[in-house]
Amino acid sequence: MQGIYFPGNFLSIVNYISTVFAAILYIIIFVKFHKANKAEIIPVITNQNVTG
C-alpha cells in the first residue's frame, strides 16, 4: 500500500504552488524586515542632523 497517489500533473501543480507560496512568503518577510530597518535608521539620521 502506497497511500495516496497523485497524478503527475496534479503533483507538478502542487510543487509549483508551494514554490510560488514560498517565494511570496520570503518576499513579504524581506519587505517587512527592510521597512523595519528603515524605520529604525531614519530617526537616528534626523536626530544627528538636528543636533549636529
PDB file as gemmi writes it, atoms N, CA and C in Angstrom:
CRYST1    1.000    1.000    1.000  90.00  90.00  90.00 P 1                      
ATOM      1  N   MET A   1       0.849  -1.202   0.000  1.00  0.00           N  
ATOM      2  CA  MET A   1       0.000   0.000   0.000  1.00  0.00           C  
ATOM      3  C   MET A   1       0.885   1.254   0.000  1.00  0.00           C  
ATOM      4  N   GLN A   2       0.659   2.116  -0.950  1.00  0.00           N  
ATOM      5  CA  GLN A   2       1.440   3.349  -1.061  1.00  0.00           C  
ATOM      6  C   GLN A   2       0.706   4.560  -0.504  1.00  0.00           C  
ATOM      7  N   GLY A   3      -0.507   4.390  -0.029  1.00  0.00           N  
ATOM      8  CA  GLY A   3      -1.271   5.538   0.457  1.00  0.00           C  
ATOM      9  C   GLY A   3      -1.872   6.299  -0.708  1.00  0.00           C  
ATOM     10  N   ILE A   4      -1.801   7.616  -0.668  1.00  0.00           N  
ATOM     11  CA  ILE A   4      -2.432   8.449  -1.696  1.00  0.00           C  
ATOM     12  C   ILE A   4      -1.477   8.605  -2.870  1.00  0.00           C  
ATOM     13  N   TYR A   5      -1.981   8.348  -4.055  1.00  0.00           N  
ATOM     14  CA  TYR A   5      -1.178   8.517  -5.271  1.00  0.00           C  
ATOM     15  C   TYR A   5      -1.685   9.729  -6.038  1.00  0.00           C  
ATOM     16  N   PHE A   6      -0.797  10.669  -6.336  1.00  0.00           N  
ATOM     17  CA  PHE A   6      -1.172  11.851  -7.093  1.00  0.00           C  
ATOM     18  C   PHE A   6      -0.731  11.691  -8.539  1.00  0.00           C  
ATOM     19  N   PRO A   7      -1.591  12.052  -9.489  1.00  0.00           N  
ATOM     20  CA  PRO A   7      -1.172  12.051 -10.894  1.00  0.00           C  
ATOM     21  C   PRO A   7      -0.041  13.043 -11.113  1.00  0.00           C  
ATOM     22  N   GLY A   8       0.719  12.854 -12.185  1.00  0.00           N  
ATOM     23  CA  GLY A   8       1.874  13.705 -12.461  1.00  0.00           C  
ATOM     24  C   GLY A   8       1.504  15.167 -12.573  1.00  0.00           C  
ATOM     25  N   ASN A   9       0.421  15.475 -13.290  1.00  0.00           N  
ATOM     26  CA  ASN A   9       0.030  16.875 -13.472  1.00  0.00           C  
ATOM     27  C   ASN A   9      -0.334  17.514 -12.140  1.00  0.00           C  
ATOM     28  N   PHE A  10      -1.093  16.806 -11.336  1.00  0.00           N  
ATOM     29  CA  PHE A  10      -1.512  17.346 -10.044  1.00  0.00           C  
ATOM     30  C   PHE A  10      -0.295  17.586  -9.157  1.00  0.00           C  
ATOM     31  N   LEU A  11       0.653  16.648  -9.173  1.00  0.00           N  
ATOM     32  CA  LEU A  11       1.839  16.777  -8.337  1.00  0.00           C  
ATOM     33  C   LEU A  11       2.673  17.973  -8.779  1.00  0.00           C  
ATOM     34  N   SER A  12       2.788  18.189 -10.087  1.00  0.00           N  
ATOM     35  CA  SER A  12       3.562  19.334 -10.571  1.00  0.00           C  
ATOM     36  C   SER A  12       2.877  20.638 -10.180  1.00  0.00           C  
ATOM     37  N   ILE A  13       1.542  20.652 -10.189  1.00  0.00           N  
ATOM     38  CA  ILE A  13       0.800  21.853  -9.780  1.00  0.00           C  
ATOM     39  C   ILE A  13       1.053  22.131  -8.296  1.00  0.00           C  
ATOM     40  N   VAL A  14       1.037  21.086  -7.478  1.00  0.00           N  
ATOM     41  CA  VAL A  14       1.279  21.261  -6.042  1.00  0.00           C  
ATOM     42  C   VAL A  14       2.691  21.781  -5.812  1.00  0.00           C  
ATOM     43  N   ASN A  15       3.665  21.221  -6.532  1.00  0.00           N  
ATOM     44  CA  ASN A  15       5.047  21.689  -6.392  1.00  0.00           C  
ATOM     45  C   ASN A  15       5.160  23.146  -6.822  1.00  0.00           C  
ATOM     46  N   TYR A  16       4.489  23.514  -7.917  1.00  0.00           N  
ATOM     47  CA  TYR A  16       4.535  24.897  -8.411  1.00  0.00           C  
ATOM     48  C   TYR A  16       3.919  25.852  -7.392  1.00  0.00           C  
ATOM     49  N   ILE A  17       2.759  25.478  -6.850  1.00  0.00           N  
ATOM     50  CA  ILE A  17       2.075  26.347  -5.880  1.00  0.00           C  
ATOM     51  C   ILE A  17       2.927  26.510  -4.622  1.00  0.00           C  
ATOM     52  N   SER A  18       3.519  25.421  -4.151  1.00  0.00           N  
ATOM     53  CA  SER A  18       4.334  25.509  -2.937  1.00  0.00           C  
ATOM     54  C   SER A  18       5.570  26.365  -3.181  1.00  0.00           C  
ATOM     55  N   THR A  19       6.149  26.270  -4.386  1.00  0.00           N  
ATOM     56  CA  THR A  19       7.320  27.090  -4.714  1.00  0.00           C  
ATOM     57  C   THR A  19       6.940  28.561  -4.767  1.00  0.00           C  
ATOM     58  N   VAL A  20       5.822  28.876  -5.427  1.00  0.00           N  
ATOM     59  CA  VAL A  20       5.363  30.265  -5.523  1.00  0.00           C  
ATOM     60  C   VAL A  20       5.020  30.800  -4.135  1.00  0.00           C  
ATOM     61  N   PHE A  21       4.357  29.982  -3.325  1.00  0.00           N  
ATOM     62  CA  PHE A  21       3.982  30.410  -1.978  1.00  0.00           C  
ATOM     63  C   PHE A  21       5.219  30.701  -1.142  1.00  0.00           C  
ATOM     64  N   ALA A  22       6.232  29.847  -1.257  1.00  0.00           N  
ATOM     65  CA  ALA A  22       7.467  30.063  -0.505  1.00  0.00           C  
ATOM     66  C   ALA A  22       8.150  31.347  -0.966  1.00  0.00           C  
ATOM     67  N   ALA A  23       8.141  31.609  -2.277  1.00  0.00           N  
ATOM     68  CA  ALA A  23       8.768  32.826  -2.798  1.00  0.00           C  
ATOM     69  C   ALA A  23       8.029  34.063  -2.301  1.00  0.00           C  
ATOM     70  N   ILE A  24       6.696  34.028  -2.330  1.00  0.00           N  
ATOM     71  CA  ILE A  24       5.899  35.170  -1.862  1.00  0.00           C  
ATOM     72  C   ILE A  24       6.140  35.396  -0.371  1.00  0.00           C  
ATOM     73  N   LEU A  25       6.173  34.309   0.397  1.00  0.00           N  
ATOM     74  CA  LEU A  25       6.404  34.425   1.836  1.00  0.00           C  
ATOM     75  C   LEU A  25       7.777  35.038   2.104  1.00  0.00           C  
ATOM     76  N   TYR A  26       8.785  34.614   1.337  1.00  0.00           N  
ATOM     77  CA  TYR A  26      10.139  35.154   1.509  1.00  0.00           C  
ATOM     78  C   TYR A  26      10.167  36.644   1.187  1.00  0.00           C  
ATOM     79  N   ILE A  27       9.453  37.040   0.109  1.00  0.00           N  
ATOM     80  CA  ILE A  27       9.424  38.457  -0.288  1.00  0.00           C  
ATOM     81  C   ILE A  27       8.731  39.287   0.793  1.00  0.00           C  
ATOM     82  N   ILE A  28       7.614  38.776   1.340  1.00  0.00           N  
ATOM     83  CA  ILE A  28       6.884  39.517   2.378  1.00  0.00           C  
ATOM     84  C   ILE A  28       7.773  39.711   3.604  1.00  0.00           C  
ATOM     85  N   ILE A  29       8.474  38.653   4.017  1.00  0.00           N  
ATOM     86  CA  ILE A  29       9.362  38.760   5.186  1.00  0.00           C  
ATOM     87  C   ILE A  29      10.479  39.754   4.903  1.00  0.00           C  
ATOM     88  N   PHE A  30      11.048  39.701   3.685  1.00  0.00           N  
ATOM     89  CA  PHE A  30      12.140  40.608   3.333  1.00  0.00           C  
ATOM     90  C   PHE A  30      11.659  42.056   3.343  1.00  0.00           C  
ATOM     91  N   VAL A  31      10.464  42.305   2.786  1.00  0.00           N  
ATOM     92  CA  VAL A  31       9.936  43.674   2.730  1.00  0.00           C  
ATOM     93  C   VAL A  31       9.674  44.197   4.141  1.00  0.00           C  
ATOM     94  N   LYS A  32       9.067  43.369   4.993  1.00  0.00           N  
ATOM     95  CA  LYS A  32       8.799  43.802   6.374  1.00  0.00           C  
ATOM     96  C   LYS A  32      10.104  44.083   7.103  1.00  0.00           C  
ATOM     97  N   PHE A  33      11.096  43.225   6.921  1.00  0.00           N  
ATOM     98  CA  PHE A  33      12.387  43.414   7.586  1.00  0.00           C  
ATOM     99  C   PHE A  33      13.063  44.677   7.071  1.00  0.00           C  
ATOM    100  N   HIS A  34      12.964  44.912   5.763  1.00  0.00           N  
ATOM    101  CA  HIS A  34      13.591  46.092   5.160  1.00  0.00           C  
ATOM    102  C   HIS A  34      12.926  47.370   5.683  1.00  0.00           C  
ATOM    103  N   LYS A  35      11.587  47.361   5.768  1.00  0.00           N  
ATOM    104  CA  LYS A  35      10.868  48.534   6.280  1.00  0.00           C  
ATOM    105  C   LYS A  35      11.209  48.766   7.747  1.00  0.00           C  
ATOM    106  N   ALA A  36      11.341  47.701   8.520  1.00  0.00           N  
ATOM    107  CA  ALA A  36      11.682  47.837   9.938  1.00  0.00           C  
ATOM    108  C   ALA A  36      13.066  48.454  10.079  1.00  0.00           C  
ATOM    109  N   ASN A  37      14.003  48.037   9.238  1.00  0.00           N  
ATOM    110  CA  ASN A  37      15.347  48.614   9.292  1.00  0.00           C  
ATOM    111  C   ASN A  37      15.312  50.093   8.933  1.00  0.00           C  
ATOM    112  N   LYS A  38      14.556  50.459   7.905  1.00  0.00           N  
ATOM    113  CA  LYS A  38      14.453  51.870   7.521  1.00  0.00           C  
ATOM    114  C   LYS A  38      13.835  52.682   8.656  1.00  0.00           C  
ATOM    115  N   ALA A  39      12.813  52.141   9.295  1.00  0.00           N  
ATOM    116  CA  ALA A  39      12.137  52.863  10.375  1.00  0.00           C  
ATOM    117  C   ALA A  39      13.088  53.091  11.544  1.00  0.00           C  
ATOM    118  N   GLU A  40      14.031  52.173  11.755  1.00  0.00           N  
ATOM    119  CA  GLU A  40      14.982  52.352  12.851  1.00  0.00           C  
ATOM    120  C   GLU A  40      16.109  53.302  12.458  1.00  0.00           C  
ATOM    121  N   ILE A  41      16.484  53.301  11.183  1.00  0.00           N  
ATOM    122  CA  ILE A  41      17.633  54.104  10.747  1.00  0.00           C  
ATOM    123  C   ILE A  41      17.250  55.577  10.586  1.00  0.00           C  
ATOM    124  N   ILE A  42      16.063  55.857  10.066  1.00  0.00           N  
ATOM    125  CA  ILE A  42      15.678  57.238   9.738  1.00  0.00           C  
ATOM    126  C   ILE A  42      15.686  58.156  10.969  1.00  0.00           C  
ATOM    127  N   PRO A  43      15.103  57.786  12.114  1.00  0.00           N  
ATOM    128  CA  PRO A  43      15.143  58.698  13.279  1.00  0.00           C  
ATOM    129  C   PRO A  43      16.564  58.988  13.735  1.00  0.00           C  
ATOM    130  N   VAL A  44      17.475  58.043  13.613  1.00  0.00           N  
ATOM    131  CA  VAL A  44      18.867  58.266  14.017  1.00  0.00           C  
ATOM    132  C   VAL A  44      19.488  59.335  13.132  1.00  0.00           C  
ATOM    133  N   ILE A  45      19.244  59.255  11.823  1.00  0.00           N  
ATOM    134  CA  ILE A  45      19.816  60.238  10.893  1.00  0.00           C  
ATOM    135  C   ILE A  45      19.234  61.621  11.179  1.00  0.00           C  
ATOM    136  N   THR A  46      17.930  61.717  11.393  1.00  0.00           N  
ATOM    137  CA  THR A  46      17.305  63.017  11.635  1.00  0.00           C  
ATOM    138  C   THR A  46      17.797  63.596  12.957  1.00  0.00           C  
ATOM    139  N   ASN A  47      17.983  62.771  13.971  1.00  0.00           N  
ATOM    140  CA  ASN A  47      18.495  63.267  15.251  1.00  0.00           C  
ATOM    141  C   ASN A  47      19.908  63.814  15.093  1.00  0.00           C  
ATOM    142  N   GLN A  48      20.741  63.148  14.333  1.00  0.00           N  
ATOM    143  CA  GLN A  48      22.106  63.622  14.116  1.00  0.00           C  
ATOM    144  C   GLN A  48      22.094  64.934  13.342  1.00  0.00           C  
ATOM    145  N   ASN A  49      21.191  65.061  12.379  1.00  0.00           N  
ATOM    146  CA  ASN A  49      21.130  66.295  11.598  1.00  0.00           C  
ATOM    147  C   ASN A  49      20.670  67.462  12.466  1.00  0.00           C  
ATOM    148  N   VAL A  50      19.720  67.226  13.347  1.00  0.00           N  
ATOM    149  CA  VAL A  50      19.199  68.298  14.190  1.00  0.00           C  
ATOM    150  C   VAL A  50      20.255  68.738  15.194  1.00  0.00           C  
ATOM    151  N   THR A  51      20.936  67.792  15.822  1.00  0.00           N  
ATOM    152  CA  THR A  51      21.896  68.139  16.869  1.00  0.00           C  
ATOM    153  C   THR A  51      23.218  68.609  16.269  1.00  0.00           C  
ATOM    154  N   GLY A  52      23.600  68.064  15.107  1.00  0.00           N  
ATOM    155  CA  GLY A  52      24.929  68.338  14.585  1.00  0.00           C  
ATOM    156  C   GLY A  52      24.986  69.582  13.761  1.00  0.00           C  
TER     157      GLY A  52                                                      
END                                                                             
